[in-house]
Amino acid sequence: MSASAQSVLSARGAGVSFGDRVLWSGLDLDLAPGEFLAVLGPNGAGKSTLLKAVLGQQRLTAGELSVAGRPPGRGSRSVGYVPQQKSMDAATPLRARDLVALGLDGHRWGLGRRKAEDRRRIAEALDAVGATSYADAPIGLLSGGEQQRVRIAQALATDPEVLLCDEPLLSLDLGHQRAVSAIIDRRRREHGTGVVFVTHEINPVLDLVDRVLYIAGGQHRLGAPAEVLTSETLSDLYGTPVDVVTVRGRLVVVGTPDSAAGPCAHHDPPEPERRTPVRSAVGADR
Amino acid sequence: MNDLFSFDDYGRLLGLVHNSLIAAALLGVVGGLVGVFVQMRDMQFAVHGISELSFAGAAAALLLGINVSLGSVLGSVLAGALIGVLGVRARDRNSVIGVLMPFGLGLGVLFLALYKGRAANKFGLLTGQIVSVDTVQLGWLVSVSVVVLVGMAVIWRPLSFVSADPEVAAARGLPAGLLSLVFTLLLALAVSLAVQVVGALLVLSLLVTPAAAAFRVTASPVLAPLLSAAFAVVSAVGGILLALGGTIPISPFVTTISFVIYLVCRVVAARRLRRGWGSRTGATAGPTPATAPVPVSIP
């Protein structure tokens, strides 16, 4: 129990299934403070459902989950959430600073004036992600990479113990992918924030990742990247021969039953089952 | 031109429309503030749909000889409740509105056809009748406005969050469905106010145009609602003041002022964007440049 007492997120035999369809089950996990966990797997494997469970939006059908020592609750300040980059409407009447502020007090009813301490926290959060220079620019006029930095500032404004990221690098160029990952990495090292990072592309964050949770076909493997991202482990998980090869220093998975682990998986039809085996990369930069 | 405008007895006329001016100013404030969320939540079509059902309610009240304001409020709130409950998602919402609107309008036409009273009363429901606001009606308008303004103040911040950033708001545990329903009901009340002042056909000029104009020129969450309300007040009050001098009804003045404000805001925004609105204040914040050559991905 000492491990779970220290961990910021812990799962014991946790599972979610919809009717007969098991997304994942028997998940035992202890996320240490400052640990960087990457969650990989094909589309529909249940990666986002795991985040929803941690956020208290999805009930487990088996086992237990605890976040910062408490059961997952809606609206917990201990959890920060960074969604996929989606361009916001250019005419949204919010500046970067206001989006961060909503992360801090957007749930409060009434109009009350923002406290000086909250304003300071907002400024600090923006500064920590290097967004101070565009803090007063309309959010809809920022680039995708800038918006993602602001979203991280928003997620960190409450000083959470766990940071959940759902494909935060999607549709960012390589430079912004590096910048955004570096911000998350610095945060977890300096503040001991545990990071759960759902991604299709492991390569941009491979050097930062402590452990990988690979979910596929109702099963999962958890361990260091060198243990999980191997031909043996993934072949075993998928139940079909899969090769993990290194091309120019980048990990590429070849021969998964679907291409969903590939970089363009979000363009695939929802159920890409049993197509001819295609080569797919766990992260190719476009 | 002299047939249309004569400002000879202007001072005396102003005294007569005292109530109407108060009503218009109030409606401007309510419409401008509610309009901010109409814009953020893409609910322009809902405004139109609710106003048609509000018209049906008012027409029914006219026929039955009861308070027209009450009829208009009931029609609106019924429409708002149906839209709020049946159409939580945007696409559902638009189809629900598309189904309700012609039905409501048809009922309204039926009630008016059955009504044997003054024709001006009928026309007023569609195109506005603000000059005839009496003290009783003003009491109604003020009470409903207070309800809407207080309601908006309470839900303002969570509603902003849910409207601008639904995913993160959901992750923070905000009740999106409840906020949507409450806002739709407040919107319905605001629409019923506007129907009584500018008429069912022209509601959009006070609930959509001012906020759309304000969003063009500011992204400040404080300035945007203030500007929107100011634009709506100028349109409504200005429309009455201009119409007093002539024989033309108020509505075309209100809609024209509000449209001109919108055009001016667009021009201002276009010029600002060309000069680089939202550009960075410092030079250091650019994206980290990719130092290594980008590896060629496997096809």
Chai-1 contact restraints between the chains, C-beta under 6 A:
chainA,res_idxA,chainB,res_idxB,connection_type,confidence,min_distance_angstrom,max_distance_angstrom,comment,restraint_id
A,L55,B,A171,contact,1.0,0.0,6.0,A-B,restraint_1
A,R74,B,G173,contact,1.0,0.0,6.0,A-B,restraint_2
A,G75,B,R172,contact,1.0,0.0,6.0,A-B,restraint_3
A,G75,B,G173,contact,1.0,0.0,6.0,A-B,restraint_4
A,Y81,B,V168,contact,1.0,0.0,6.0,A-B,restraint_5
A,Y81,B,A171,contact,1.0,0.0,6.0,A-B,restraint_6
A,P83,B,E167,contact,1.0,0.0,6.0,A-B,restraint_7
A,A91,B,F215,contact,1.0,0.0,6.0,A-B,restraint_8
A,T92,B,A164,contact,1.0,0.0,6.0,A-B,restraint_9
A,P93,B,F215,contact,1.0,0.0,6.0,A-B,restraint_10
A,P93,B,A219,contact,1.0,0.0,6.0,A-B,restraint_11
A,P93,B,P221,contact,1.0,0.0,6.0,A-B,restraint_12
A,P93,B,A224,contact,1.0,0.0,6.0,A-B,restraint_13
A,L94,B,A164,contact,1.0,0.0,6.0,A-B,restraint_14
A,L94,B,P221,contact,1.0,0.0,6.0,A-B,restraint_15
A,R95,B,A219,contact,1.0,0.0,6.0,A-B,restraint_16
A,D98,B,P221,contact,1.0,0.0,6.0,A-B,restraint_17
A,L102,B,F161,contact,1.0,0.0,6.0,A-B,restraint_18
A,G106,B,R157,contact,1.0,0.0,6.0,A-B,restraint_19
A,G106,B,F161,contact,1.0,0.0,6.0,A-B,restraint_20
A,H107,B,P158,contact,1.0,0.0,6.0,A-B,restraint_21
A,H107,B,R172,contact,1.0,0.0,6.0,A-B,restraint_22
A,H107,B,L174,contact,1.0,0.0,6.0,A-B,restraint_23
A,R108,B,R157,contact,1.0,0.0,6.0,A-B,restraint_24
A,W109,B,V154,contact,1.0,0.0,6.0,A-B,restraint_25
A,G110,B,V154,contact,1.0,0.0,6.0,A-B,restraint_26
A,L111,B,A153,contact,1.0,0.0,6.0,A-B,restraint_27
A,L111,B,W156,contact,1.0,0.0,6.0,A-B,restraint_28
A,G130,B,A285,contact,1.0,0.0,6.0,A-B,restraint_29
A,S133,B,R280,contact,1.0,0.0,6.0,A-B,restraint_30
A,S133,B,T281,contact,1.0,0.0,6.0,A-B,restraint_31
A,S133,B,G282,contact,1.0,0.0,6.0,A-B,restraint_32
A,S133,B,A285,contact,1.0,0.0,6.0,A-B,restraint_33
A,Y134,B,R280,contact,1.0,0.0,6.0,A-B,restraint_34
A,A137,B,G278,contact,1.0,0.0,6.0,A-B,restraint_35
A,P138,B,A219,contact,1.0,0.0,6.0,A-B,restraint_36
A,P138,B,G278,contact,1.0,0.0,6.0,A-B,restraint_37
A,L141,B,G278,contact,1.0,0.0,6.0,A-B,restraint_38
A,G145,B,P287,contact,1.0,0.0,6.0,A-B,restraint_39
A,L174,B,A290,contact,1.0,0.0,6.0,A-B,restraint_40
A,L174,B,V294,contact,1.0,0.0,6.0,A-B,restraint_41
A,G175,B,P287,contact,1.0,0.0,6.0,A-B,restraint_42
A,G175,B,T288,contact,1.0,0.0,6.0,A-B,restraint_43
A,G175,B,P289,contact,1.0,0.0,6.0,A-B,restraint_44
A,G175,B,A290,contact,1.0,0.0,6.0,A-B,restraint_45
A,H176,B,P287,contact,1.0,0.0,6.0,A-B,restraint_46
A,R178,B,T288,contact,1.0,0.0,6.0,A-B,restraint_47
A,A179,B,P287,contact,1.0,0.0,6.0,A-B,restraint_48
A,A179,B,T288,contact,1.0,0.0,6.0,A-B,restraint_49
A,R248,B,P295,contact,1.0,0.0,6.0,A-B,restraint_50
A,A281,B,I298,contact,1.0,0.0,6.0,A-B,restraint_51
A,A284,B,S297,contact,1.0,0.0,6.0,A-B,restraint_52
A,A284,B,I298,contact,1.0,0.0,6.0,A-B,restraint_53
A,D285,B,V294,contact,1.0,0.0,6.0,A-B,restraint_54
A,D285,B,S297,contact,1.0,0.0,6.0,A-B,restraint_55
